[in-house]
Amino acid sequence: MSTTSPDREQPRLNRSLRNRHMSMIAIGGAIGAGLFVGSGSVIKTAGPAAIISYCLAGALVLCTMRMLGEMVVARPSTGSFSDYARTAIGPWAGFTIGWLYWYYYVIIVAVEAVAGAAILHNWIDVPLWVLAMGLMAVMTATNLFSVKSFGEFEFWFSSVKVAAIVAFLIVGGLHVFGAWPGSSLDFSHLTAHGGFAPNGTTAIFSAIVVVIFAFGGAEIVTIAAAESKEPQRSVARATTGIIWRIILFYVGSIVLVVTIVPWDSAKVLASPYVAAWNAIGLKGAGTVMDVVILTAVLSVLNSSVYVSSRMLFALASHGDAPQWSVKTNKRQVPVRAILAGTAVGWISVILAYVSPDTVFSFLVNSSGAVAIFMYLMIGVSQLRMRRRLEREDPGRLTLRMWLHPYLTWLVMAGFAAVLVAMAVIDDQRAQLFTSLGSLAVVLLAYTARRAFGPRRAAAAPDTPDADDATTDREAHSVSPT
């Protein structure tokens, strides 16, 4: 198996994403319905101490993004962490994490389409499956038109989400400090219902498992970097200041929710932000939040179609996926890769309505722990690529991981602990084991590919891929921060 593209004349993607697109892709990728709705289950698990869960999980993801940023700034690539795993660890690693990630996102396409249809059904009396298919068709068309159209949609979707969170931070902050009409300075909900950690410290760490998945998607910006006009500068910004802002949005808003509403209220589990808005006294909060949540769902759906197609494109460029999927149209859009991913998404949507509790549930569970596998692979790749770059091309290390290599090892230990926690938590165990099954299937596929697939001439393991070869050596340098 070669570690490089089997064809040096592979089609290239269009570098038309601007810095404003990249900034919002970074934010939008990590802020989905998991924040607006899923945070309720985290609060019910850990109580007000959910704040600590979000801080710890955010720190792990922030450090992982820094590791990935170091590699992307040095070598922008369409396949991002998949290509870095291929270069740093071996062809099997790139093949494995690339296909797992593709699978993860084509399932998310279906999950988000189903979630969006459920929201729309409250306003439009149309069968759920029709609405889900319609949402997928719209987002597929957006991605098929051009990468710039994907970027524009993501920019505006993310702008709505950011505006909603900023409004909540401002109004919620005024409320808890007694500066909002009818409110008073009151932090009693943080301790009045069983204490700050009513379910103990174990619950804090159990909640981290759920929170980790809420942050999933932050890495999408590093894949989009290959289609950015200034990949080094865009990724450097996204993996430093932008990610800090995401953590601020998560942690800051969770602090306000558990301060405004009792953590053990049934309304928190249903929709924590709606419960908080209602407690503040704003009418129509439920409808507004439904619009915001729908926007978040569409944003993730849009990004999922995009990122699954680019990962398949990267796999095909290395000979690990059918070569027909690497073809692009006149706008340099990988149309076939997009349609391949959405085809699986369409089938999954059908299964969501035909067999929601068996087949579809299995598909969702079998991709659930892929993000943790990815984070661990990024850590290993960063350790090995850093040594290689320091030895062969230190000038490319313009953005560096903090406290290398000790912090990298610590973060990897943290993610390993998350996997252990999944094994012992009843409602997470099935997700871990089915995801390990998916990992085993992909590893077997690689073994079969190597044994029976076409042989290719080996190349130097650190030869840049097609996209990396086109990267300008004179691109803007970025000072480490």
Secondary structure, 3 states (H helix, E strand, C coil): CCCCCCCCCCCCCCCCECHHHHHHHHHHHHCCHHHHHHHHHHHHHHHHHHHHHHHHHHHHHHHHHHHHHHHHHHCCCCCCHHHHHHHHCCHHHHHHHHHHHHHHHHHHHHHHHHHHHHHHCCCCCCCHHHHHHHHHHHHHHHHHHCHHHHHHHHHHHHHHHHHHHHHHHHHHHHHHECCCCCCCECCHHHCCCCCCCCCHHHHHHHHHHHHHHHCCCCCHHHHHHHHECCHHHHHHHHHHHHHHHHHHHHHHHHHHHHHHCCCCCHHHHHCHHHHHHHHHCCCCHHHHHHHHHHHHHHHHHHHHHHHHHHHHHHHHHCCCCCHHHHCCCCCCCCHHHHHHHHHHHHHHHHHHHHCCCCHHHHHHHCCCCHHHHHHHHHHHHHHHHHHHHHHHCHHHCCCCCCCCCHHHHHHHHHHHHHHHHHHHCHHHHHHHHHHHHHHHHHHHHHHHHHHHCCCCCCCCCCCCCHHHHCCCCCCCCCCCC
